[in-house]
Amino acid sequence: MRVWRGGERYPSGDPAVGIESWHAFSFGARFDPGNLRFGRLIAANEERLAPGAGFDEHPHSGVEIVSWVLEGELTHESPDGPPVVVRPGDLQILGAGTGVRHVERNAGAAPTRFLQFWLTPVDDPGPPEHRVVRALPTGEPYPLRRAGAVLTVHRMAAGERRGVPAGEWCYAHVAAGVAEFDAEGTAVDRAGRAAAGDAVRIEGAGPVTVTASAEGAELLFWSPPR
C-alpha cells in the first residue's frame, strides 16, 4: 500500500488556453514504463478548465472513460446527441467501444475542476455508449460491467471511520479533505495521511480502514466486483 501524492502527477495541458492536466499514470509524452496502470485503471487525471476552455473533438476507442466533476460544470458533446452538462455529484460514463468522437468543454462562467478515469474493458468493447447518473448516491457501489470494476463514492463526516472495499486491488482518490489510511494497525507511507489530490494504491494488503480528518473527506474508491 502506498500513498501517491498529487505533486507526483505528470503535468500537461496548456495554461495559456485555460487547460491544465495532472496524470497519475504514464500518459502521452510522459512515458513511465514503471507506472502504466493499476488494476483496471490506465489513467486517473485531474483536469482544470477555464471558462470557455476545453478539448476539441477527438476520438477514443477500446476504453471506458468516467468523469467526476469537483467544481463548476463539464459539457459533453458528440455527433450522436445534444450537449449534456455534468455537475458535481453527477457521474458520467463514456464507453468508447469500437470508436467514438466527442468534445469536452467548460461552457460555464466559473472554472471547472474534474477527475477523469480511464479503464480497459474486460472483453470485446462493444458499441459506444454514453450515460450520466444524476446525483450518484454515496456509499452505494456502482458497477461498471464492461470495465470489470466498481466505483464507490464516500462523503465522510469528521472522524468517520470505515473499511476500504475488499478485493485484490483498490485505488482510492481523495477528492476533498484529508483522510488517514491504516492497514492492520500500522499506518502506511508518510503516516498514511492523504490529502485532496492524493491517491492510495492498495494491493494484496490485509484489512484496511480509512478515517476522515476533522474537516471530513470525499473519497472515490475503485475496486474489482465482489
N, C-alpha and C positions, 0 to 999 in steps of 0.2 A: 504494500500500500504506500502510495506516495502522493504528497501534495505538489501539484504543478501550479506555480504562481502565474498570475496574469501577466507579470513582467517578463515571463519566459516565452510568451507567444511571439510568433513571427509577424512583424508588421508588413502591411502592404496597403494598396489604395493610393489615392491622390488627394491630400487635404486641400489642394488648390481648387479642386472641383467639388469639394464637400464630401468626399468618400474616405473613410478610414476603416481599416480592417485589421484584426488580430487573429492569427491562426494557431490553434493548439497543436495541430499536426502538420507534417510536411505538406506544403501546398504551393502549386505553381512553381515559380522560380526559387522559392525557399525549399529546396530539396534536402531532406534529412533522412537517410536510409534507416536510421535507428528510431524514427518516430513517425511511422507511416500510418498506423491505425491502432485502435484499441477495441477489442470486442468487434461489434458490427460497425463501429464508427470509423470513418475515414476523414471526417472534417468536423471541427467544433469551433466555429468562428464567432467573434463578437464584432458587429458591424455598427458604424455610425454614419448617418446620412444627414447632411444639412438640408434645410427646406429646399425643395426643388431638385435635389441631387438624387442619383440612383444609377442602377445598372441597366444600360440599354439592352435591347432584345438580344438574347444569346441562347444557345442550345444546351440541353442536358440529355443524357440517356443512361440507363442502367444504374440509377441511383435514387434513393428516397431522400427527399430534402424536407426538413422540418424547421419551421421558423417560430420563434417565441419573442414577441415584442416586449421590451422592458420600458421604453419611454416613447411617446409620440405615436406615430402610425406608419404602417407599411402598406403601400398599394401594389397589388399583384395584377399584372395584365398579361393576357395571352391571346393569340388569334382565335381561340375557341370559345371565348365568352366575354362578358362585360368585366370591367375592373372590379376587384374585390379589395376592400380595406380591412386590414388586420390590426387590432389594437391590443393593448396589454390585457392579458387573461385569455386571449384567443390563441388557439393552436392551428397553425397552417401546415398541411401536409401536401407536398407535391411529389407524386410518384412519376418520375420521368419516363419510366418504362422503356419502350423501344425508341423513344425520341420525343422531345417537346421543346418549344421555344417560349420564352417569357421575358417580361420586364419587371424589375423590382425598383420602386422609387418612393421617395418621400414627397407626397403631394400635399402635405400639411404645412402649417405655418410655424411649427416648432421642430427642433432637431429630433431625429429618430435614432433610437438605440435598440438593437435586437440581436438575439442569438440565432445562429443557424447551424444545424447539424446535418451531415450527410451520412447515410448508411447504405451499405451494399445489400441488395436483395438476396434472399436465401436461394431462390430458384429463378426460373425464367422471369425477367422483369415484367412481362405482360404489357398491356396497353397503358398509355399515360392516364393518370387520374389526379384530380385536384379537389381538396376539400378543406373547409375551415370549421373547426369545432369552437363555437362561441362559448365564452366563459367556462373554460375547461374546469371541472370540479377538482379541487386539490385533494390529494391523498388517495385518489382512486386510480389504480394502474390503467394506463391507456395503451393497449397493444397495437403495434404496427405489424400486421401479419406479414406483409411482403418483406419487411426488413428483419424479421425474426428478433424483435426487440420490444421492450415495454418501457414507456415513459411514465414516471410518476413525479408530480409536482407537489412540493410541500411548502406551505407558508407557515413557519413555526413561530410561536409566541416566545417571548423572553424566557429563557431557561427550559423550554420544552425539550424533551429527550425522546428519541425514537430509534428503532433499529433500521439499519440500511437494508434495502432489498437484497434478499439472499440469492445466490447464484454463482456461476463460475467466474463472472466478472461484473463489475459495477462501475459506472462513470458518473460521478457526482459533480455538478457545476453549481457554484454558489452565485446566484443571480443578484442577491442583495443581502446586506448584513454580514454577520460573522458567525461561523459555526466551528465547533470543536469535535474532531473525529477521534474515536478511541477503539482500539482493537484488543479485546480480551484484557482490558485493564491497563494496556500500555499505549500511551499517546504515540502518534505517528510523527513523521518528519516535522521538525520545527514546532514541536509541541502540539501538532495536529490542528493548529488554528488555520482555518481557510476563510479568507475574506472575499468580498464581492469581486468577481473576475477570476478567482482561483478555481481549480478543479482538483478532485481527488480520484485517482485511479486505483481500484481495489481488485485484486486478482488472487485467488487461492488463499484468502485470509479467513480467520475464524470469525466469530460473531463481532460485528462492528456496530457501534452506536454513534449517533451524532446529537450534539446538544447545541441549541441556539444560544447566542450571547444575550446580553441584557437588551440589545436593540432588536432582537429577533432575527430571522433569516428566511430567505426564499431559496429553495434548492430544487434542482432538476436532477432526477436520478434516471440513468439508462441502465437496463439490466436485461438478461435473457427472459423469455417466457417461462413461467413456472410449470 
